[in-house]
């Protein structure tokens, strides 16, 4: 069994929510899947993840989980029929209420897209995909979001408000449902835990510039601990990864610390340049006036002589 995925960052084994969901379910069910970080979705499937086993090639979480369960890798085997029905209901809720907001955060929010999403994909993708895939994904996200409303007259700010409101209510519901439990249905994780983990982990860890929804998630400590618990137990970082993450965080903290000073230097440099230019302009104007005065004086003297 093999799984092609997007690579990880910010302490995550992958930055893609579906990749994370499949990887988590494989860990929970004990499925021996070999992970391959390809960052190359240019296959006949058109995206990642891609699951392969023999002649089977699957790309969606539902199809992969269904196949693994038929191979006796079932993380939901001990659940009751009521709990399985709850999984279906919560999954539908997450896809309807939380997923559109995540699309907005990643691909439509202009600052997040320009400073986080597009640079990340441009860095890890090979040429020529790095030039057009981020823009293609952004346009696809716009279509998905626009299709949620029947009227084109709704402003983008209203869409953003509605998306965030639904997403925050969804997070509150998840937080209430989880409570003080380690997982959603007891001490052992199931498919719902994998699904929720995939949705929440990138939202929690990515360094978004506009972080309203991220801050709401961080205000739900049990959900934050839920993500951290799964990362530590099932996706622990190697010493090399820990060191690299530490250096990256220190560098980002240093850049953030230096940010006001950089702007101060830029502003002072701009003011200094403006003063020099104004001084030069004034001096030049004064010189021109002096030359004009001398010229007029000589013309006047020449008239007297004539």
Rosetta blueprint (number, residue, H / E / L):
1 X L
2 X E
3 X E
4 X E
5 X E
6 X L
7 X L
8 X L
9 X L
10 X L
11 X L
12 X L
13 X L
14 X L
15 X L
16 X L
17 X H
18 X H
19 X H
20 X H
21 X H
22 X H
23 X H
24 X H
25 X H
26 X H
27 X H
28 X H
29 X H
30 X L
31 X L
32 X L
33 X L
34 X E
35 X E
36 X E
37 X E
38 X L
39 X L
40 X L
41 X L
42 X L
43 X L
44 X L
45 X L
46 X L
47 X L
48 X L
49 X L
50 X E
51 X E
52 X E
53 X E
54 X L
55 X L
56 X E
57 X E
58 X E
59 X L
60 X L
61 X H
62 X H
63 X H
64 X H
65 X H
66 X H
67 X H
68 X H
69 X H
70 X H
71 X L
72 X L
73 X L
74 X L
75 X L
76 X L
77 X L
78 X L
79 X L
80 X L
81 X H
82 X H
83 X H
84 X H
85 X H
86 X H
87 X H
88 X H
89 X H
90 X H
91 X H
92 X H
93 X H
94 X H
95 X H
96 X H
97 X H
98 X H
99 X H
100 X H
101 X H
102 X H
103 X H
104 X H
105 X H
106 X H
107 X H
108 X H
109 X L
110 X H
111 X H
112 X H
113 X H
114 X H
115 X H
116 X H
117 X H
118 X H
119 X H
120 X H
121 X H
122 X H
123 X H
124 X H
125 X L
126 X L
127 X L
128 X L
129 X H
130 X H
131 X H
132 X H
133 X H
134 X H
135 X H
136 X H
137 X H
138 X H
139 X H
140 X H
141 X H
142 X H
143 X H
144 X H
145 X H
146 X H
147 X L
148 X L
149 X L
150 X L
151 X L
152 X L
153 X L
154 X L
155 X L
156 X H
157 X H
158 X H
159 X H
160 X H
161 X H
162 X H
163 X H
164 X H
165 X H
166 X H
167 X H
168 X H
169 X H
170 X H
171 X H
172 X H
173 X H
174 X H
175 X H
176 X H
177 X H
178 X H
179 X L
180 X L
181 X L
182 X L
183 X E
184 X L
185 X L
186 X E
187 X L
188 X L
189 X L
190 X L
191 X H
192 X H
193 X H
194 X H
195 X H
196 X H
197 X H
198 X H
199 X H
200 X H
201 X H
202 X H
203 X H
204 X H
205 X H
206 X L
207 X L
208 X L
209 X L
210 X L
211 X L
212 X H
213 X H
214 X H
215 X H
216 X H
217 X H
218 X H
219 X L
220 X L
221 X H
222 X H
223 X H
224 X H
225 X H
226 X H
227 X H
228 X H
229 X H
230 X H
231 X H
232 X H
233 X H
234 X H
235 X L
236 X L
237 X L
238 X L
239 X H
240 X H
241 X H
242 X H
243 X H
244 X H
245 X H
246 X H
247 X H
248 X H
249 X H
250 X H
251 X H
252 X H
253 X H
254 X H
255 X H
256 X H
257 X H
258 X H
259 X H
260 X H
261 X H
262 X H
263 X H
264 X H
265 X H
266 X H
267 X H
268 X H
269 X H
270 X H
271 X H
272 X H
273 X H
274 X H
275 X H
276 X H
277 X H
278 X H
279 X H
280 X H
281 X H
282 X H
283 X H
284 X H
285 X H
286 X H
287 X H
288 X H
289 X H
290 X H
291 X H
292 X H
293 X H
294 X H
295 X H
296 X H
297 X H
298 X H
299 X H
300 X H
301 X H
302 X H
303 X H
304 X H
305 X H
306 X L
